[in-house]
Amino acid sequence: MNTPQANHQTEVIKRLARVEGQIRGIQKLIVAESDCEKILQQMTAARRALDKAFFDMLACVIEANVVEEAETKPVAERMAEVKALLTRYA
């Protein structure tokens, strides 16, 4: 069954697989003694892709705290948890 959570998980796994491929490419560039600027460009692309996956996961956690717990916790408590998450991980 294609639930939003399953779709989200699939997208994050795909993104991480692309990052993994980028890292392998960077390793090959280093072994081949490629131009440092070319290596930096590829590292930047990999970092950005990993950051995107990170922020997608962070959004998932925030959504769980804000939306899914809407009926069980007061808004102030939920927002305090979100603030703590952002402080811890961002």
VOZARO-688576 format. One record per residue (C-alpha): x, y, z; residue in one letter. Coordinates in steps of 0.05 Angstrom, whole numbers, m for minus. Layout:
! residues N
<roro><X>X</X><Y>Y</Y><Z>Z</Z><aa>a</aa></roro>
...
***
This chain:
! residues 90
<roro><X>0</X><Y>0</Y><Z>0</Z><aa>m</aa></roro>
<roro><X>27</X><Y>69</Y><Z>m19</Z><aa>n</aa></roro>
<roro><X>19</X><Y>110</Y><Z>44</Z><aa>t</aa></roro>
<roro><X>49</X><Y>180</Y><Z>49</Z><aa>p</aa></roro>
<roro><X>100</X><Y>153</Y><Z>98</Z><aa>q</aa></roro>
<roro><X>120</X><Y>96</Y><Z>51</Z><aa>a</aa></roro>
<roro><X>127</X><Y>146</Y><Z>m7</Z><aa>n</aa></roro>
<roro><X>169</X><Y>192</Y><Z>38</Z><aa>h</aa></roro>
<roro><X>213</X><Y>134</Y><Z>58</Z><aa>q</aa></roro>
<roro><X>223</X><Y>113</Y><Z>m14</Z><aa>t</aa></roro>
<roro><X>242</X><Y>183</Y><Z>m35</Z><aa>e</aa></roro>
<roro><X>293</X><Y>190</Y><Z>22</Z><aa>v</aa></roro>
<roro><X>324</X><Y>122</Y><Z>5</Z><aa>i</aa></roro>
<roro><X>330</X><Y>143</Y><Z>m68</Z><aa>k</aa></roro>
<roro><X>362</X><Y>209</Y><Z>m49</Z><aa>r</aa></roro>
<roro><X>412</X><Y>173</Y><Z>m3</Z><aa>l</aa></roro>
<roro><X>429</X><Y>124</Y><Z>m58</Z><aa>a</aa></roro>
<roro><X>445</X><Y>182</Y><Z>m104</Z><aa>r</aa></roro>
<roro><X>489</X><Y>213</Y><Z>m49</Z><aa>v</aa></roro>
<roro><X>524</X><Y>146</Y><Z>m42</Z><aa>e</aa></roro>
<roro><X>538</X><Y>146</Y><Z>m117</Z><aa>g</aa></roro>
<roro><X>564</X><Y>217</Y><Z>m113</Z><aa>q</aa></roro>
<roro><X>612</X><Y>198</Y><Z>m56</Z><aa>i</aa></roro>
<roro><X>638</X><Y>139</Y><Z>m96</Z><aa>r</aa></roro>
<roro><X>649</X><Y>186</Y><Z>m155</Z><aa>g</aa></roro>
<roro><X>687</X><Y>234</Y><Z>m110</Z><aa>i</aa></roro>
<roro><X>731</X><Y>177</Y><Z>m85</Z><aa>q</aa></roro>
<roro><X>747</X><Y>159</Y><Z>m158</Z><aa>k</aa></roro>
<roro><X>765</X><Y>231</Y><Z>m173</Z><aa>l</aa></roro>
<roro><X>812</X><Y>233</Y><Z>m114</Z><aa>i</aa></roro>
<roro><X>846</X><Y>167</Y><Z>m134</Z><aa>v</aa></roro>
<roro><X>852</X><Y>193</Y><Z>m205</Z><aa>a</aa></roro>
<roro><X>885</X><Y>257</Y><Z>m177</Z><aa>e</aa></roro>
<roro><X>833</X><Y>301</Y><Z>m212</Z><aa>s</aa></roro>
<roro><X>832</X><Y>376</Y><Z>m206</Z><aa>d</aa></roro>
<roro><X>818</X><Y>398</Y><Z>m135</Z><aa>c</aa></roro>
<roro><X>764</X><Y>447</Y><Z>m157</Z><aa>e</aa></roro>
<roro><X>727</X><Y>392</Y><Z>m194</Z><aa>k</aa></roro>
<roro><X>729</X><Y>349</Y><Z>m131</Z><aa>i</aa></roro>
<roro><X>704</X><Y>407</Y><Z>m89</Z><aa>l</aa></roro>
<roro><X>646</X><Y>418</Y><Z>m138</Z><aa>q</aa></roro>
<roro><X>626</X><Y>345</Y><Z>m131</Z><aa>q</aa></roro>
<roro><X>633</X><Y>348</Y><Z>m55</Z><aa>m</aa></roro>
<roro><X>588</X><Y>409</Y><Z>m54</Z><aa>t</aa></roro>
<roro><X>535</X><Y>373</Y><Z>m95</Z><aa>a</aa></roro>
<roro><X>538</X><Y>313</Y><Z>m48</Z><aa>a</aa></roro>
<roro><X>533</X><Y>357</Y><Z>13</Z><aa>r</aa></roro>
<roro><X>472</X><Y>393</Y><Z>m15</Z><aa>r</aa></roro>
<roro><X>438</X><Y>327</Y><Z>m32</Z><aa>a</aa></roro>
<roro><X>452</X><Y>300</Y><Z>38</Z><aa>l</aa></roro>
<roro><X>427</X><Y>366</Y><Z>68</Z><aa>d</aa></roro>
<roro><X>363</X><Y>358</Y><Z>28</Z><aa>k</aa></roro>
<roro><X>352</X><Y>288</Y><Z>55</Z><aa>a</aa></roro>
<roro><X>368</X><Y>314</Y><Z>125</Z><aa>f</aa></roro>
<roro><X>316</X><Y>370</Y><Z>120</Z><aa>f</aa></roro>
<roro><X>264</X><Y>322</Y><Z>92</Z><aa>d</aa></roro>
<roro><X>274</X><Y>277</Y><Z>153</Z><aa>m</aa></roro>
<roro><X>273</X><Y>337</Y><Z>200</Z><aa>l</aa></roro>
<roro><X>207</X><Y>360</Y><Z>168</Z><aa>a</aa></roro>
<roro><X>180</X><Y>290</Y><Z>180</Z><aa>c</aa></roro>
<roro><X>196</X><Y>295</Y><Z>254</Z><aa>v</aa></roro>
<roro><X>167</X><Y>365</Y><Z>259</Z><aa>i</aa></roro>
<roro><X>104</X><Y>342</Y><Z>224</Z><aa>e</aa></roro>
<roro><X>97</X><Y>285</Y><Z>274</Z><aa>a</aa></roro>
<roro><X>104</X><Y>334</Y><Z>332</Z><aa>n</aa></roro>
<roro><X>58</X><Y>387</Y><Z>304</Z><aa>v</aa></roro>
<roro><X>5</X><Y>351</Y><Z>263</Z><aa>v</aa></roro>
<roro><X>1</X><Y>281</Y><Z>290</Z><aa>e</aa></roro>
<roro><X>2</X><Y>301</Y><Z>363</Z><aa>e</aa></roro>
<roro><X>m47</X><Y>359</Y><Z>353</Z><aa>a</aa></roro>
<roro><X>m101</X><Y>326</Y><Z>395</Z><aa>e</aa></roro>
<roro><X>m57</X><Y>299</Y><Z>450</Z><aa>t</aa></roro>
<roro><X>m11</X><Y>357</Y><Z>469</Z><aa>k</aa></roro>
<roro><X>m21</X><Y>432</Y><Z>478</Z><aa>p</aa></roro>
<roro><X>7</X><Y>476</Y><Z>422</Z><aa>v</aa></roro>
<roro><X>60</X><Y>507</Y><Z>468</Z><aa>a</aa></roro>
<roro><X>87</X><Y>439</Y><Z>487</Z><aa>e</aa></roro>
<roro><X>89</X><Y>415</Y><Z>415</Z><aa>r</aa></roro>
<roro><X>125</X><Y>478</Y><Z>393</Z><aa>m</aa></roro>
<roro><X>175</X><Y>472</Y><Z>450</Z><aa>a</aa></roro>
<roro><X>191</X><Y>402</Y><Z>425</Z><aa>e</aa></roro>
<roro><X>200</X><Y>428</Y><Z>354</Z><aa>v</aa></roro>
<roro><X>246</X><Y>483</Y><Z>379</Z><aa>k</aa></roro>
<roro><X>287</X><Y>431</Y><Z>417</Z><aa>a</aa></roro>
<roro><X>292</X><Y>389</Y><Z>354</Z><aa>l</aa></roro>
<roro><X>315</X><Y>447</Y><Z>313</Z><aa>l</aa></roro>
<roro><X>367</X><Y>466</Y><Z>366</Z><aa>t</aa></roro>
<roro><X>392</X><Y>395</Y><Z>370</Z><aa>r</aa></roro>
<roro><X>396</X><Y>378</Y><Z>296</Z><aa>y</aa></roro>
<roro><X>400</X><Y>442</Y><Z>256</Z><aa>a</aa></roro>
***
